[in-house]
C-alpha cells in the first residue's frame, strides 16, 4: 500500500474512530469505482463468509447451501460467494422476497422437496430457538452445520477468530480469497443503513433488534467522533464540551452490560485509567417513550439487568467506589414503575451493607425542549443541583419534581413513592 491510498480492512477492536492502527495483512485497496461508504460494507461480512465457506466447510462448485437469515450483511456475503461457486442457494428471510426465500420454519419442507430429500451440503444458521432446530434438520448426510446463533452474540460470547491476530497463514489466505473475489467482480458493496455519529445509539439499537438489512454504518465525515457523539447539535448546549478543557478522558465501550462478562470487561478497562470512584447508570430517554407490548419486557430487562450486573461486579472490582447512582425516567406506565422498584431495592440493599447507592428519578426530562436551549439548560441545571444535594446528604431513593408544575396527583404520587398513606 502506498501513502494516501484508500484502503479498507479489519481491526481487532477500536474500529469506531477516525484513526486506527491497521494490520497490513488484513488490508485491501479500495477499487476506484467504490466510495469509502461502499468499502466499509465489505471486509467484515465477506471475511466471515470466506472463513465459514472456504476454511471451515471447504465449499466446492455445485454444492447446495442453506443460509438462515439471508438479508443481513453476513447473509448477503454468504449468498454472493456461494453463487459465484455455482452453488444452489436457499435462504430464509422475515418476508418472502424470492422464490427460494421463505419465513418461519416452513423452509424445512421446501428444502426437502427441492433437494429430493437429500437436504443441503452446508447449512449456516444465524438464529436461535425453533428456527435453529428446524435448520438442523436441513443438513444432509456427511454435511456441515455452522451455528452463528444470535443467542451467543446477545450474551457477548466470542466468535472464535482471535487466531487471526496471531496466525499469518490464515490472514494471508483470507486476504487472497477476498482479493480474488473483488478482482473477479462478485464481491460487491452490500446494502447499508448509514447514521451520523450523533445518532450512534440509534445505530446500536437497530443492530440489537436484528431488524436491519445489510450493514449498519457510522459516517465519520472526518470529524472528531467524540465531539459529534457527546453533544446535542451545533445550536444546542453541550455539557461535554467543557470536559475537553478539563482534560477529561472519555472512553466508549460496546460491551454487553447485561452480562457479568461485559461488566467485568468494562471495569477492567476503567481501572486502566485510574481508580473507579463513581458509577452512574442513566436510562435512555428514547426507551422511556416506547410503550409497545413487545418492548416492555426488553425495556425492563435492559435497565434492571444492567443495574444488577454492575452492582455485583462493582463490589469485587472496586474498593474505592464512592458513588453508585442510577438515574431513571419517571414515567407513567407499569414498566417504568416496576423498573424503579427494582432499582430502589438494589440501592437499598447496597446501603444496608454500607455501600454507596442512590436511585434518582427525574421527572423533568419530559420538559426538555429542543427548540428552547435556555429552557433545556435550566431544566438540566435544576436536576444536577438536586442530584448533587442528594449525594451530599447521602440519600438512597429520590424523585425529582418541578415545584412550579405539580399535577393534581402530586401528593398521591409522593405518598406512593414513600410508602405512606395520603387522604384528601
Buried (B, 14 or more C-beta within 10 A) or exposed (E): EEEEEEBBBBBEEEEBEEEEEBBEBBBBBBBEEBEEEBBBBBBBBBBBBBBBBBEEBEBEEEBBBBBBBBBBBBBBBBBBBBEBBEBBBBBBBEEEBEEBBBEEBEBBEBBBEBBEEEBBBBBBBBBBEEBBEBBEEBBBEEBBBBBBBBEBBBEBEEEEBEEBEEBEEBBEBBBEBBEEBBEEEEBBBBEBBBBBBBBBEBBBBBBBEBEBBBBBBBEBEEEEBBBBBBBBEEEEEEEBEEBBEEEEEEEEEBBBBBBBBBBBBBBEEBEEEEEBEEBEBEBBEEBBEBBEEEBBEBBBEBBBBBBBBBBBBBBEBBEEBEEBBBBBBBBEEEBBBBBBEBBBBBBEEBBEEEBBBBBBBBBBBBBBEEEEBEEBBBBBEBBEEBBEEBBEEEBBBBBBBEEEEEEEEEEEBBBEBEEEEEEE
